[in-house]
Amino acid sequence: MQWFTTYLGYAAGALLAILPIVNPLGAVPLVIAVASHLPEQERLRQIRRACIYTFVLMSSFLVAGSLVMSFFGISIPGMRIAGGMIVAFLGFGMLFPGADAGRGKVPPADEIRHDIAFTPLAMPGLSGPGTFAVVMSLSSQASARQGWDRIADFLGVATGILLVAVISWSVLRAAEKFNRILGVTGMLALTRLMGFLMICIGVQFIINGLAVVLGDPAMWEGLAKALRTQQG
């Protein structure tokens, strides 16, 4: 029972970390713009495939995240700090959008193809650099654990990714209803709220990474040695 409770905690944490960045409500205008010309059944099929692609992409980064970090020699604190910076940067863009900002930016009409599931719906509509950075940070966090905690963490993050894909599918298939209910002002308000949450998540990632770095005695010993060398 303790293991299951731990697993649920990791799944909830992953869901809360990933969902604001995926922000399926932010992709609603994109769905309306690029899929309005499609029959309803085809539009729903494209949305379903886009959510499957999103799940596969994020799961790939979850599985391969530790391998990529090992190959390039990236430390866990380094990944957390870098991921936090990317997420915070994207959050500032959503909280203070420019004239042409927004992930729902509509591509030119001649670039809209019949198959829109992978591009632009899955990428960059639902997943992008910020999403992958967070998933890789969660992957590095799980890799740092030992025994059953590592398994529970990986399973929890995978469950969180699956829930995000299901929520995205539920939201995007009702895109037209959300657009009518919320309107432009409501969508803008939700986007800015998600942006603020992303900034908070990014800053917390940076704090967690810096806490590990600053709490490492080896770093202070190396710094003291370097200062003594310069003084001598």
Secondary structure in CASP SS format (residue, H / E / C, confidence):
PFRMAT SS
TARGET T0000
AUTHOR 0000-0000-0000
METHOD secondary structure of the structure
MODEL  1
M C 1.00
Q H 1.00
W H 1.00
F H 1.00
T H 1.00
T H 1.00
Y H 1.00
L H 1.00
G H 1.00
Y H 1.00
A H 1.00
A H 1.00
G H 1.00
A H 1.00
L H 1.00
L H 1.00
A H 1.00
I H 1.00
L H 1.00
P H 1.00
I H 1.00
V H 1.00
N C 1.00
P H 1.00
L H 1.00
G H 1.00
A H 1.00
V H 1.00
P H 1.00
L H 1.00
V H 1.00
I H 1.00
A H 1.00
V H 1.00
A H 1.00
S C 1.00
H C 1.00
L C 1.00
P C 1.00
E H 1.00
Q H 1.00
E H 1.00
R H 1.00
L H 1.00
R H 1.00
Q H 1.00
I H 1.00
R H 1.00
R H 1.00
A H 1.00
C H 1.00
I H 1.00
Y H 1.00
T H 1.00
F H 1.00
V H 1.00
L H 1.00
M H 1.00
S H 1.00
S H 1.00
F H 1.00
L H 1.00
V H 1.00
A H 1.00
G H 1.00
S H 1.00
L H 1.00
V H 1.00
M H 1.00
S H 1.00
F H 1.00
F H 1.00
G C 1.00
I C 1.00
S C 1.00
I H 1.00
P H 1.00
G H 1.00
M H 1.00
R H 1.00
I H 1.00
A H 1.00
G H 1.00
G H 1.00
M H 1.00
I H 1.00
V H 1.00
A H 1.00
F H 1.00
L H 1.00
G H 1.00
F H 1.00
G H 1.00
M H 1.00
L H 1.00
F C 1.00
P C 1.00
G C 1.00
A C 1.00
D C 1.00
A C 1.00
G C 1.00
R C 1.00
G C 1.00
K C 1.00
V C 1.00
P C 1.00
P C 1.00
A H 1.00
D H 1.00
E H 1.00
I C 1.00
R C 1.00
H C 1.00
D C 1.00
I C 1.00
A H 1.00
F H 1.00
T H 1.00
P H 1.00
L H 1.00
A H 1.00
M H 1.00
P H 1.00
G H 1.00
L H 1.00
S C 1.00
G C 1.00
P H 1.00
G H 1.00
T H 1.00
F H 1.00
A H 1.00
V H 1.00
V H 1.00
M H 1.00
S H 1.00
L H 1.00
S H 1.00
S H 1.00
Q H 1.00
A H 1.00
S H 1.00
A C 1.00
R C 1.00
Q C 1.00
G C 1.00
W H 1.00
D H 1.00
R H 1.00
I H 1.00
A H 1.00
D H 1.00
F H 1.00
L H 1.00
G H 1.00
V H 1.00
A H 1.00
T H 1.00
G H 1.00
I H 1.00
L H 1.00
L H 1.00
V H 1.00
A H 1.00
V H 1.00
I H 1.00
S H 1.00
W H 1.00
S H 1.00
V H 1.00
L H 1.00
R H 1.00
A C 1.00
A H 1.00
E H 1.00
K H 1.00
F H 1.00
N H 1.00
R H 1.00
I H 1.00
L H 1.00
G H 1.00
V H 1.00
T H 1.00
G H 1.00
M H 1.00
L H 1.00
A H 1.00
L H 1.00
T H 1.00
R H 1.00
L H 1.00
M H 1.00
G H 1.00
F H 1.00
L H 1.00
M H 1.00
I H 1.00
C H 1.00
I H 1.00
G H 1.00
V H 1.00
Q H 1.00
F H 1.00
I H 1.00
I H 1.00
N H 1.00
G H 1.00
L H 1.00
A H 1.00
V H 1.00
V H 1.00
L H 1.00
G C 1.00
D C 1.00
P H 1.00
A H 1.00
M H 1.00
W H 1.00
E H 1.00
G H 1.00
L H 1.00
A H 1.00
K H 1.00
A H 1.00
L H 1.00
R H 1.00
T H 1.00
Q H 1.00
Q H 1.00
G C 1.00
END
